[in-house]
């Protein structure tokens, strides 16, 4: 009984510590994002050097262990990708086969209700990440499971909503990007706005920026 209680307390401490770490990183990233917005007129190399010297390096200097520093940097980098549009804009599409893009105008709906309803009747999809890597998606029993090119995975809860929208709720991942990007319970809303030959155009919105990509039947 004591052993089980100790395990529960240990897991609780780990979760609290991670939550505090995420809050600290997100607070830092708010300042980084403000700096990027203020320095928009400068070239990107100067902007990156500025946020590194003013924010990232001083934060990492708090940690003496190099492994802890690396993990903290990974959290900063991937949480910036999630929460800071100015940071994402520093890294435009590298792979020609990737369909990811950003825009400030809302995409026009060109999809029918029937096409929307057909979306979750398909169990196998794939999409191409910004770097050109293929992500395989299995949609089954309200679970959205992603398999990445390095054989890591992400598991999310899938919930269909009205108006051609669906919601993904993060459960777990062992992928470097995804496990730093999200914490359990984070929710993401997506909208289908076009369809052609079982390839769907999708967007998600962060503040006033729309992130657009395509997901296709395998």
Residue pairs with C-beta under 8 A, 6 or more apart in sequence:
18 183
19 183
21 72
21 75
22 75
22 79
22 183
25 72
25 75
25 76
25 79
26 79
26 83
28 55
28 56
28 59
28 76
29 76
29 79
29 80
29 83
29 84
31 55
32 51
32 55
32 56
32 76
32 80
32 84
32 87
33 80
33 83
33 84
33 85
33 86
33 87
35 47
35 50
35 51
35 54
35 55
36 47
36 51
36 84
36 86
36 87
36 90
37 86
39 46
39 47
39 50
40 47
40 86
42 50
44 90
47 90
48 90
56 73
56 76
59 72
59 76
60 69
60 72
60 73
63 69
63 72
74 176
74 180
75 180
77 180
78 176
78 177
78 180
78 181
79 180
79 181
80 87
80 88
81 87
81 88
81 177
81 181
82 181
82 182
82 206
83 206
85 102
85 206
85 207
85 208
85 209
88 102
88 211
89 102
91 130
93 100
93 101
93 130
94 130
94 131
94 132
95 128
95 129
95 130
95 131
95 132
96 132
97 128
97 132
98 128
98 129
98 130
98 131
98 132
98 213
99 127
99 128
99 212
99 213
99 214
100 128
100 129
100 130
100 211
100 212
100 213
101 211
101 212
101 213
102 209
102 210
102 211
102 212
103 209
103 210
103 212
104 208
104 209
104 210
105 210
106 210
107 193
107 194
107 201
107 203
107 210
107 212
108 193
109 164
109 193
109 194
110 193
110 194
110 195
111 164
111 192
111 193
111 194
111 195
111 200
112 195
113 164
115 192
115 195
116 164
116 192
118 195
118 198
119 166
119 192
119 200
120 139
120 158
120 160
120 166
122 139
122 198
122 217
123 138
123 139
123 140
124 136
124 137
124 138
124 139
124 217
124 218
125 136
125 137
125 139
125 215
125 216
125 217
125 218
126 134
126 135
126 136
126 137
126 215
126 216
126 218
127 134
127 135
127 137
127 213
127 214
127 215
127 216
128 134
128 135
128 213
128 214
129 135
133 148
133 149
134 149
135 146
135 147
135 148
135 149
136 146
136 147
136 218
137 144
137 145
137 146
137 147
137 215
138 144
138 145
138 147
139 145
139 158
142 157
142 158
142 159
143 155
143 156
143 157
143 158
144 155
144 156
144 157
144 158
144 168
145 153
145 154
145 155
145 156
146 153
146 154
146 155
146 156
146 175
146 178
147 153
148 154
148 175
150 175
152 173
152 174
152 175
152 176
152 178
153 173
153 174
153 175
154 170
154 172
154 173
154 175
154 178
155 171
155 172
155 173
156 168
156 169
156 170
156 171
157 168
157 169
157 171
158 166
158 167
158 168
159 166
159 167
159 168
159 169
160 166
161 167
161 189
163 191
164 191
164 192
164 193
165 189
165 190
165 191
165 192
166 189
166 190
166 192
167 187
167 188
167 189
167 190
168 187
168 188
168 190
169 185
169 186
169 187
169 188
170 178
170 182
170 183
170 184
170 185
170 186
170 187
170 188
171 184
172 179
172 184
173 179
173 182
188 204
189 204
189 205
190 202
190 203
190 204
191 202
191 203
191 204
192 200
192 201
192 202
193 201
193 202
193 203
194 200
194 201
195 201
198 216
198 217
199 214
199 215
199 216
199 217
200 214
200 215
200 216
201 212
201 213
201 214
202 212
202 213
202 214
202 215
203 210
203 211
203 212
203 213
204 210
204 211
205 211
